[in-house]
Amino acid sequence: MSEQSRGTGRIRGTGGRRRKPTRRHRAKVIAAWAVAGVVVVGGAGLGYAYMALDGNLSSIDIDAKLGTDRPDDVDDGSQDILVLGSDSRSGDNGKYGQDEGAARSDTAMVVHVDKGHKSASVVSIPRDTLIERPACESDTTGDRVPAEHRAMFNTAYEVGGPACAVKTVESMSGIRMDHYLEVDFTGFKKLIDELGGVEITTKTAIDDSKSHLDLEPGTHTLNGEESLGLVRTRKSVGDGSDLGRIQLQQAFIKALIDQTKSVGVFSSPKKLYGLADAATKAVTTDSGLGSVKKLTGFANGLKGLGADNVHMVTLPVEYDPADPNRVLPQEKAGRQVWAALKNDRPIPASATEKSAGDKGDADQVVE
């Protein structure tokens, strides 16, 4: 079966409608964004967690799986982290539906933290981006999976698991990923509730029958379920496509960063433990972050980051002329984005100004 026939549908702002997204798809989207927010604000206080929380963490030895055929490891103090949200239906996630074949990564972000750990850039990769997927090793059978032309980005995780997803991003960007984080969305919901919710101010009413979210203009504190509803919303944002919804998710993650810093998590041991317990249950990491001690050391170096110094963009893309439900990377603009990260510089605004869906105008919906 081709990658195009395997994909689920999306509403393009200018085109036709495909099969509506499943609830499990919508749920995992918020998971990845939220835990990425926790990462860039210092792990929600994991520096104070008890070592007993080690038992919550799962880890994968990405380095052992990929070997030496990778971009150079540039040791300049900066960090590049691939954050994925997978659609596994195991455990408590079963309430969002049953597994339909192999799990996929429908949300992907490259988080680049500058060498001074004073700012960060987040590049979201649309799930339906058609890419040159490199040959990988299946993480279930160990068999070689051949390279594929015009493969959907999210199939990398499907055919080869986390290592193949990392290899694909490294092939696209030319940047070695220092770390890997995979998110469990049920755990994320608990994290949001443990945090006490996330405060969002809406500029206009949101009434979306598909996401089951109904908010009047004003300030709201959203719990885990309501947060899922917010990032499921797309008809109220921009062109109504997944690209517009990504921008809404970016607005949410900035609110999450601010919320984490404002609720006193670093002054309340009980709050810290609850957040640390939820956060460590929500993620799978690479082996370099596979213990509370390692994750703590990493997170403590990021506590100075706030929403104002986290710059979020979507990889510049254009709609595929052969299939309006798919997008293609804009090669020249994409090189600008990856070069900025590789050279530890801000992403130039010109790199994304002509991207499809760039005018999603999420800032007209939420503050």
C-alpha positions, 0 to 999 in steps of 0.5 A: 500500500502506498503512503498516500493511500495509507494517510488519513484526510485533512481539510485543505482551506481551498479544496475538498474534504477527506475523512474526518480526523479520529479522536485519537489523532486529535488527542495525541497532537496536544500531547506532543506540544504540551510536553515540548513546552515542559521541556523548554521551561525546565522540565516542570521542576524535575530537578526536585523529583524523587529518584523513585520516579526513575521507574516511570521513564521509558528510554530508547538507545537511539545512538546504538540503533543509528550507529555512525552514519549521522551528521556531526555531533557539534559540541557548542552547548546548543541542543537539538531535540526531536519531540514526537507524539505517537498514536499508540493505543496501549494502556489507558490510551485505548479510550481514544480508539483501537490500534489501526496497524502500526503507530505513527507520529502525527506531531513532530517538532525540532526544538533547538535551544541556543548555546547560551540556553537563553532562547529556543526555536521550535520547527513543526514538521507537518505530518503530511509532508512528502519527503525522501525517507531514508532506508531504516531498520524495523524496530519490530522485526529488525529487517531493513526497510528500503528508502522511499520517494514521496513518503509521508513524513509520519510513516518514518515512525510507522515503519522504523520507530523512533530511530527511523524518525530521528534518521529521517529528520537528520536526513532532512535537516543535516542536523544531529538530534541530541535528544529524543522525546516521545509523548503519551497523551493520556499522561499529558492530560494528567499533567495539565490537570496537575498543573491546575489547567492552562489559562487561555484568552480568546479574542473571538468565540470558538464554537467548533462542533468537531472539537466539542469546544464552545468558548465565549471571548474572554479568559478561560482556564482549560483542564486537560480535556478542554485543552485537547478540544482547543488544539483540535479546533481548526475551522476557527483558525486561518484556512481551516487546515491542519497548518492553521491548527498547528499555529493554534497549537503554537499559541497554546504551548506559549500559554503553557510555558507561561502557566508553568512559570506562574503557578509556583511549581518551584516553591511547592514540593507537593506540586513539584512531585505531582508534576514530575510524576505526571511528566515522567509517565508521559514521555519516552526518551533517548537513553541520554535522558533515560533517568530522572538524574539525567533528565533533571540535569538537562531540564535545569539548564533550560529553566531560564527560557520563557514564552517571549524567547521561544520562537515557533515556526512551521517548516515552510511548505507548499501544497502538492500539485498532484495531491491537495491533501499533501504538502511539499517542503519549500527547498530554498526556504527549508534550507534557510530554516535548517541553516539557522538552527545549525549555525545557532542563529534566529530563523529569518522571517523571510524563510516562512513568509511564503509558506502555505498556511503561514497566514493561519492567524491564530493570534486573531483567535487567542492571545 
